[in-house]
Structure formats: structure tokens, C-alpha cells
Amino acid sequence: MLASLTMIGWIFMLASTVSVTALTVWCFKEVLTEPGEPPEPHVGLGP
């Protein structure tokens, strides 16, 4: 069954697999790393 894919099918499958893998790695990295410095509070003319 796998050999019957057309060239565009292989390209789409490869692009989908790479993008889902990259998104998964990014999510795990975001969850498992320590947060950095908190952002500076806004100092302006407001209350």
C-alpha cells in the first residue's frame, strides 16, 4: 500500500510528519524548561 503513493502524496506525508514532530518538540521544550526573567513592569503615564 505504501508504494502506491504518488510523489505529491509522499511530499505531503513528509511535510506533515516533520511539522507535527517540530510542534511536539517545541511544546515539550516550552513545558520542560525553566521560565526566564519575568518581564519588566510597564512604567508609563497610566495608573
PDB file of N, CA, C, O and CB in Angstrom:
ATOM      1  N   MET A   1       0.805  -1.198   0.000  1.00  0.00           N
ATOM      2  CA  MET A   1       0.000   0.000   0.000  1.00  0.00           C
ATOM      3  C   MET A   1       0.855   1.273   0.000  1.00  0.00           C
ATOM      4  O   MET A   1       0.504   2.240  -0.677  1.00  0.00           O
ATOM      5  CB  MET A   1      -0.919  -0.007   1.194  1.00  0.00           C
ATOM      6  N   LEU A   2       1.963   1.293   0.741  1.00  0.00           N
ATOM      7  CA  LEU A   2       2.785   2.499   0.808  1.00  0.00           C
ATOM      8  C   LEU A   2       3.396   2.846  -0.543  1.00  0.00           C
ATOM      9  O   LEU A   2       3.569   4.023  -0.860  1.00  0.00           O
ATOM     10  CB  LEU A   2       3.886   2.325   1.839  1.00  0.00           C
ATOM     11  N   ALA A   3       3.721   1.842  -1.337  1.00  0.00           N
ATOM     12  CA  ALA A   3       4.382   2.108  -2.607  1.00  0.00           C
ATOM     13  C   ALA A   3       3.439   2.724  -3.627  1.00  0.00           C
ATOM     14  O   ALA A   3       3.894   3.203  -4.666  1.00  0.00           O
ATOM     15  CB  ALA A   3       4.970   0.834  -3.160  1.00  0.00           C
ATOM     16  N   SER A   4       2.141   2.727  -3.362  1.00  0.00           N
ATOM     17  CA  SER A   4       1.204   3.261  -4.350  1.00  0.00           C
ATOM     18  C   SER A   4       0.972   4.767  -4.187  1.00  0.00           C
ATOM     19  O   SER A   4       0.164   5.337  -4.920  1.00  0.00           O
ATOM     20  CB  SER A   4      -0.121   2.527  -4.248  1.00  0.00           C
ATOM     21  N   LEU A   5       1.658   5.424  -3.248  1.00  0.00           N
ATOM     22  CA  LEU A   5       1.519   6.870  -3.097  1.00  0.00           C
ATOM     23  C   LEU A   5       2.166   7.593  -4.272  1.00  0.00           C
ATOM     24  O   LEU A   5       3.201   7.171  -4.786  1.00  0.00           O
ATOM     25  CB  LEU A   5       2.143   7.339  -1.772  1.00  0.00           C
ATOM     26  N   THR A   6       1.548   8.671  -4.679  1.00  0.00           N
ATOM     27  CA  THR A   6       2.155   9.489  -5.728  1.00  0.00           C
ATOM     28  C   THR A   6       3.229  10.374  -5.108  1.00  0.00           C
ATOM     29  O   THR A   6       3.395  10.405  -3.889  1.00  0.00           O
ATOM     30  CB  THR A   6       1.083  10.352  -6.459  1.00  0.00           C
ATOM     31  N   MET A   7       3.952  11.089  -5.957  1.00  0.00           N
ATOM     32  CA  MET A   7       5.022  11.956  -5.464  1.00  0.00           C
ATOM     33  C   MET A   7       4.463  13.042  -4.548  1.00  0.00           C
ATOM     34  O   MET A   7       5.052  13.330  -3.506  1.00  0.00           O
ATOM     35  CB  MET A   7       5.780  12.593  -6.639  1.00  0.00           C
ATOM     36  N   ILE A   8       3.329  13.652  -4.924  1.00  0.00           N
ATOM     37  CA  ILE A   8       2.742  14.689  -4.079  1.00  0.00           C
ATOM     38  C   ILE A   8       2.265  14.109  -2.756  1.00  0.00           C
ATOM     39  O   ILE A   8       2.288  14.797  -1.736  1.00  0.00           O
ATOM     40  CB  ILE A   8       1.580  15.374  -4.801  1.00  0.00           C
ATOM     41  N   GLY A   9       1.837  12.864  -2.758  1.00  0.00           N
ATOM     42  CA  GLY A   9       1.445  12.194  -1.518  1.00  0.00           C
ATOM     43  C   GLY A   9       2.612  12.015  -0.571  1.00  0.00           C
ATOM     44  O   GLY A   9       2.487  12.232   0.635  1.00  0.00           O
ATOM     45  N   TRP A  10       3.757  11.616  -1.125  1.00  0.00           N
ATOM     46  CA  TRP A  10       4.957  11.464  -0.303  1.00  0.00           C
ATOM     47  C   TRP A  10       5.403  12.803   0.267  1.00  0.00           C
ATOM     48  O   TRP A  10       5.791  12.892   1.432  1.00  0.00           O
ATOM     49  CB  TRP A  10       6.091  10.838  -1.119  1.00  0.00           C
ATOM     50  N   ILE A  11       5.346  13.842  -0.558  1.00  0.00           N
ATOM     51  CA  ILE A  11       5.758  15.173  -0.105  1.00  0.00           C
ATOM     52  C   ILE A  11       4.834  15.656   1.007  1.00  0.00           C
ATOM     53  O   ILE A  11       5.302  16.182   2.016  1.00  0.00           O
ATOM     54  CB  ILE A  11       5.757  16.180  -1.281  1.00  0.00           C
ATOM     55  N   PHE A  12       3.532  15.481   0.832  1.00  0.00           N
ATOM     56  CA  PHE A  12       2.573  15.903   1.842  1.00  0.00           C
ATOM     57  C   PHE A  12       2.763  15.117   3.142  1.00  0.00           C
ATOM     58  O   PHE A  12       2.716  15.691   4.230  1.00  0.00           O
ATOM     59  CB  PHE A  12       1.144  15.729   1.321  1.00  0.00           C
ATOM     60  N   MET A  13       2.976  13.805   3.027  1.00  0.00           N
ATOM     61  CA  MET A  13       3.188  12.981   4.221  1.00  0.00           C
ATOM     62  C   MET A  13       4.469  13.397   4.942  1.00  0.00           C
ATOM     63  O   MET A  13       4.482  13.471   6.171  1.00  0.00           O
ATOM     64  CB  MET A  13       3.253  11.486   3.843  1.00  0.00           C
ATOM     65  N   LEU A  14       5.521  13.665   4.217  1.00  0.00           N
ATOM     66  CA  LEU A  14       6.784  14.093   4.830  1.00  0.00           C
ATOM     67  C   LEU A  14       6.632  15.451   5.503  1.00  0.00           C
ATOM     68  O   LEU A  14       7.103  15.645   6.624  1.00  0.00           O
ATOM     69  CB  LEU A  14       7.901  14.153   3.777  1.00  0.00           C
ATOM     70  N   ALA A  15       5.974  16.396   4.823  1.00  0.00           N
ATOM     71  CA  ALA A  15       5.781  17.729   5.398  1.00  0.00           C
ATOM     72  C   ALA A  15       4.917  17.653   6.654  1.00  0.00           C
ATOM     73  O   ALA A  15       5.198  18.340   7.637  1.00  0.00           O
ATOM     74  CB  ALA A  15       5.138  18.676   4.365  1.00  0.00           C
ATOM     75  N   SER A  16       3.890  16.842   6.636  1.00  0.00           N
ATOM     76  CA  SER A  16       3.021  16.702   7.802  1.00  0.00           C
ATOM     77  C   SER A  16       3.776  16.090   8.980  1.00  0.00           C
ATOM     78  O   SER A  16       3.661  16.559  10.112  1.00  0.00           O
ATOM     79  CB  SER A  16       1.799  15.844   7.456  1.00  0.00           C
ATOM     80  N   THR A  17       4.542  15.050   8.707  1.00  0.00           N
ATOM     81  CA  THR A  17       5.287  14.376   9.765  1.00  0.00           C
ATOM     82  C   THR A  17       6.322  15.314  10.383  1.00  0.00           C
ATOM     83  O   THR A  17       6.464  15.359  11.605  1.00  0.00           O
ATOM     84  CB  THR A  17       5.971  13.116   9.220  1.00  0.00           C
ATOM     85  N   VAL A  18       7.043  16.060   9.552  1.00  0.00           N
ATOM     86  CA  VAL A  18       8.064  16.976  10.056  1.00  0.00           C
ATOM     87  C   VAL A  18       7.429  18.096  10.868  1.00  0.00           C
ATOM     88  O   VAL A  18       7.947  18.465  11.922  1.00  0.00           O
ATOM     89  CB  VAL A  18       8.883  17.560   8.897  1.00  0.00           C
ATOM     90  N   SER A  19       6.307  18.646  10.389  1.00  0.00           N
ATOM     91  CA  SER A  19       5.701  19.757  11.117  1.00  0.00           C
ATOM     92  C   SER A  19       5.115  19.309  12.449  1.00  0.00           C
ATOM     93  O   SER A  19       5.233  20.034  13.437  1.00  0.00           O
ATOM     94  CB  SER A  19       4.620  20.409  10.273  1.00  0.00           C
ATOM     95  N   VAL A  20       4.494  18.149  12.506  1.00  0.00           N
ATOM     96  CA  VAL A  20       3.941  17.653  13.771  1.00  0.00           C
ATOM     97  C   VAL A  20       5.068  17.324  14.742  1.00  0.00           C
ATOM     98  O   VAL A  20       4.947  17.583  15.940  1.00  0.00           O
ATOM     99  CB  VAL A  20       3.055  16.406  13.533  1.00  0.00           C
ATOM    100  N   THR A  21       6.152  16.762  14.246  1.00  0.00           N
ATOM    101  CA  THR A  21       7.303  16.457  15.105  1.00  0.00           C
ATOM    102  C   THR A  21       7.908  17.744  15.659  1.00  0.00           C
ATOM    103  O   THR A  21       8.234  17.813  16.844  1.00  0.00           O
ATOM    104  CB  THR A  21       8.373  15.656  14.324  1.00  0.00           C
ATOM    105  N   ALA A  22       8.059  18.755  14.819  1.00  0.00           N
ATOM    106  CA  ALA A  22       8.610  20.035  15.281  1.00  0.00           C
ATOM    107  C   ALA A  22       7.698  20.682  16.317  1.00  0.00           C
ATOM    108  O   ALA A  22       8.183  21.223  17.312  1.00  0.00           O
ATOM    109  CB  ALA A  22       8.818  20.990  14.095  1.00  0.00           C
ATOM    110  N   LEU A  23       6.404  20.636  16.102  1.00  0.00           N
ATOM    111  CA  LEU A  23       5.464  21.210  17.071  1.00  0.00           C
ATOM    112  C   LEU A  23       5.524  20.463  18.400  1.00  0.00           C
ATOM    113  O   LEU A  23       5.470  21.085  19.461  1.00  0.00           O
ATOM    114  CB  LEU A  23       4.031  21.177  16.514  1.00  0.00           C
ATOM    115  N   THR A  24       5.635  19.137  18.354  1.00  0.00           N
ATOM    116  CA  THR A  24       5.728  18.346  19.578  1.00  0.00           C
ATOM    117  C   THR A  24       7.001  18.671  20.344  1.00  0.00           C
ATOM    118  O   THR A  24       6.962  18.841  21.563  1.00  0.00           O
ATOM    119  CB  THR A  24       5.678  16.853  19.255  1.00  0.00           C
ATOM    120  N   VAL A  25       8.120  18.759  19.651  1.00  0.00           N
ATOM    121  CA  VAL A  25       9.395  19.086  20.303  1.00  0.00           C
ATOM    122  C   VAL A  25       9.333  20.477  20.917  1.00  0.00           C
ATOM    123  O   VAL A  25       9.805  20.679  22.036  1.00  0.00           O
ATOM    124  CB  VAL A  25      10.564  19.000  19.296  1.00  0.00           C
ATOM    125  N   TRP A  26       8.753  21.445  20.197  1.00  0.00           N
ATOM    126  CA  TRP A  26       8.632  22.806  20.722  1.00  0.00           C
ATOM    127  C   TRP A  26       7.770  22.834  21.980  1.00  0.00           C
ATOM    128  O   TRP A  26       8.111  23.508  22.953  1.00  0.00           O
ATOM    129  CB  TRP A  26       8.041  23.739  19.658  1.00  0.00           C
ATOM    130  N   CYS A  27       6.650  22.102  21.963  1.00  0.00           N
ATOM    131  CA  CYS A  27       5.770  22.077  23.136  1.00  0.00           C
ATOM    132  C   CYS A  27       6.476  21.458  24.339  1.00  0.00           C
ATOM    133  O   CYS A  27       6.392  21.996  25.443  1.00  0.00           O
ATOM    134  CB  CYS A  27       4.483  21.297  22.823  1.00  0.00           C
ATOM    135  N   PHE A  28       7.167  20.342  24.146  1.00  0.00           N
ATOM    136  CA  PHE A  28       7.887  19.730  25.253  1.00  0.00           C
ATOM    137  C   PHE A  28       8.961  20.665  25.785  1.00  0.00           C
ATOM    138  O   PHE A  28       9.161  20.757  26.997  1.00  0.00           O
ATOM    139  CB  PHE A  28       8.508  18.408  24.819  1.00  0.00           C
ATOM    140  N   LYS A  29       9.660  21.364  24.881  1.00  0.00           N
ATOM    141  CA  LYS A  29      10.702  22.305  25.310  1.00  0.00           C
ATOM    142  C   LYS A  29      10.094  23.435  26.128  1.00  0.00           C
ATOM    143  O   LYS A  29      10.661  23.831  27.147  1.00  0.00           O
ATOM    144  CB  LYS A  29      11.456  22.878  24.091  1.00  0.00           C
ATOM    145  N   GLU A  30       8.968  23.953  25.708  1.00  0.00           N
ATOM    146  CA  GLU A  30       8.313  25.038  26.434  1.00  0.00           C
ATOM    147  C   GLU A  30       7.858  24.584  27.823  1.00  0.00           C
ATOM    148  O   GLU A  30       7.957  25.341  28.789  1.00  0.00           O
ATOM    149  CB  GLU A  30       7.115  25.562  25.634  1.00  0.00           C
ATOM    150  N   VAL A  31       7.369  23.371  27.920  1.00  0.00           N
ATOM    151  CA  VAL A  31       6.850  22.878  29.191  1.00  0.00           C
ATOM    152  C   VAL A  31       7.982  22.499  30.149  1.00  0.00           C
ATOM    153  O   VAL A  31       7.872  22.724  31.354  1.00  0.00           O
ATOM    154  CB  VAL A  31       5.939  21.674  28.955  1.00  0.00           C
ATOM    155  N   LEU A  32       9.056  21.933  29.630  1.00  0.00           N
ATOM    156  CA  LEU A  32      10.093  21.365  30.493  1.00  0.00           C
ATOM    157  C   LEU A  32      11.222  22.328  30.846  1.00  0.00           C
ATOM    158  O   LEU A  32      12.021  22.018  31.730  1.00  0.00           O
ATOM    159  CB  LEU A  32      10.674  20.167  29.836  1.00  0.00           C
ATOM    160  N   THR A  33      11.318  23.480  30.192  1.00  0.00           N
ATOM    161  CA  THR A  33      12.407  24.403  30.521  1.00  0.00           C
ATOM    162  C   THR A  33      11.961  25.390  31.596  1.00  0.00           C
ATOM    163  O   THR A  33      10.773  25.666  31.763  1.00  0.00           O
ATOM    164  CB  THR A  33      12.877  25.161  29.260  1.00  0.00           C
ATOM    165  N   GLU A  34      12.934  25.903  32.306  1.00  0.00           N
ATOM    166  CA  GLU A  34      12.660  26.894  33.349  1.00  0.00           C
ATOM    167  C   GLU A  34      12.255  28.209  32.699  1.00  0.00           C
ATOM    168  O   GLU A  34      12.801  28.587  31.662  1.00  0.00           O
ATOM    169  CB  GLU A  34      13.899  27.096  34.268  1.00  0.00           C
ATOM    170  N   PRO A  35      11.310  28.899  33.297  1.00  0.00           N
ATOM    171  CA  PRO A  35      10.955  30.206  32.738  1.00  0.00           C
ATOM    172  C   PRO A  35      12.093  31.203  32.965  1.00  0.00           C
ATOM    173  O   PRO A  35      12.831  31.103  33.945  1.00  0.00           O
ATOM    174  CB  PRO A  35       9.641  30.732  33.369  1.00  0.00           C
ATOM    175  N   GLY A  36      12.221  32.148  32.064  1.00  0.00           N
ATOM    176  CA  GLY A  36      13.275  33.149  32.173  1.00  0.00           C
ATOM    177  C   GLY A  36      12.881  34.241  33.149  1.00  0.00           C
ATOM    178  O   GLY A  36      11.979  34.073  33.971  1.00  0.00           O
ATOM    179  N   GLU A  37      13.573  35.355  33.040  1.00  0.00           N
ATOM    180  CA  GLU A  37      13.266  36.511  33.877  1.00  0.00           C
ATOM    181  C   GLU A  37      11.862  37.009  33.566  1.00  0.00           C
ATOM    182  O   GLU A  37      11.460  37.027  32.402  1.00  0.00           O
ATOM    183  CB  GLU A  37      14.302  37.638  33.663  1.00  0.00           C
ATOM    184  N   PRO A  38      11.107  37.416  34.586  1.00  0.00           N
ATOM    185  CA  PRO A  38       9.791  37.994  34.296  1.00  0.00           C
ATOM    186  C   PRO A  38       9.954  39.332  33.595  1.00  0.00           C
ATOM    187  O   PRO A  38      10.934  40.036  33.836  1.00  0.00           O
ATOM    188  CB  PRO A  38       8.965  38.164  35.591  1.00  0.00           C
ATOM    189  N   PRO A  39       9.017  39.695  32.738  1.00  0.00           N
ATOM    190  CA  PRO A  39       9.153  40.972  32.033  1.00  0.00           C
ATOM    191  C   PRO A  39       9.064  42.138  32.997  1.00  0.00           C
ATOM    192  O   PRO A  39       8.396  42.065  34.028  1.00  0.00           O
ATOM    193  CB  PRO A  39       8.082  41.107  30.952  1.00  0.00           C
ATOM    194  N   GLU A  40       9.748  43.213  32.645  1.00  0.00           N
ATOM    195  CA  GLU A  40       9.739  44.422  33.456  1.00  0.00           C
ATOM    196  C   GLU A  40       8.330  45.011  33.475  1.00  0.00           C
ATOM    197  O   GLU A  40       7.652  45.005  32.448  1.00  0.00           O
ATOM    198  CB  GLU A  40      10.761  45.457  32.917  1.00  0.00           C
ATOM    199  N   PRO A  41       7.881  45.514  34.609  1.00  0.00           N
ATOM    200  CA  PRO A  41       6.554  46.156  34.618  1.00  0.00           C
ATOM    201  C   PRO A  41       6.582  47.433  33.780  1.00  0.00           C
ATOM    202  O   PRO A  41       7.598  48.122  33.686  1.00  0.00           O
ATOM    203  CB  PRO A  41       6.105  46.479  36.073  1.00  0.00           C
ATOM    204  N   HIS A  42       5.455  47.714  33.190  1.00  0.00           N
ATOM    205  CA  HIS A  42       5.366  48.897  32.342  1.00  0.00           C
ATOM    206  C   HIS A  42       5.405  50.151  33.207  1.00  0.00           C
ATOM    207  O   HIS A  42       4.607  50.313  34.130  1.00  0.00           O
ATOM    208  CB  HIS A  42       4.079  48.864  31.486  1.00  0.00           C
ATOM    209  N   VAL A  43       6.336  51.025  32.895  1.00  0.00           N
ATOM    210  CA  VAL A  43       6.420  52.298  33.602  1.00  0.00           C
ATOM    211  C   VAL A  43       5.993  53.364  32.613  1.00  0.00           C
ATOM    212  O   VAL A  43       6.688  53.631  31.633  1.00  0.00           O
ATOM    213  CB  VAL A  43       7.872  52.572  34.171  1.00  0.00           C
ATOM    214  N   GLY A  44       4.846  53.970  32.875  1.00  0.00           N
ATOM    215  CA  GLY A  44       4.337  54.964  31.952  1.00  0.00           C
ATOM    216  C   GLY A  44       3.470  55.971  32.668  1.00  0.00           C
ATOM    217  O   GLY A  44       3.608  56.187  33.872  1.00  0.00           O
ATOM    218  N   LEU A  45       2.592  56.575  31.931  1.00  0.00           N
ATOM    219  CA  LEU A  45       1.748  57.636  32.473  1.00  0.00           C
ATOM    220  C   LEU A  45       0.464  57.110  33.078  1.00  0.00           C
ATOM    221  O   LEU A  45      -0.294  57.884  33.663  1.00  0.00           O
ATOM    222  CB  LEU A  45       1.423  58.632  31.402  1.00  0.00           C
ATOM    223  N   GLY A  46       0.195  55.829  32.958  1.00  0.00           N
ATOM    224  CA  GLY A  46      -1.056  55.278  33.470  1.00  0.00           C
ATOM    225  C   GLY A  46      -1.042  55.085  34.970  1.00  0.00           C
ATOM    226  O   GLY A  46      -0.026  55.326  35.622  1.00  0.00           O
ATOM    227  N   PRO A  47      -2.169  54.649  35.527  1.00  0.00           N
ATOM    228  CA  PRO A  47      -2.255  54.457  36.998  1.00  0.00           C
ATOM    229  C   PRO A  47      -1.412  53.306  37.481  1.00  0.00           C
ATOM    230  O   PRO A  47      -1.380  53.023  38.679  1.00  0.00           O
ATOM    231  CB  PRO A  47      -3.693  54.223  37.421  1.00  0.00           C
TER     232      PRO A  47
END
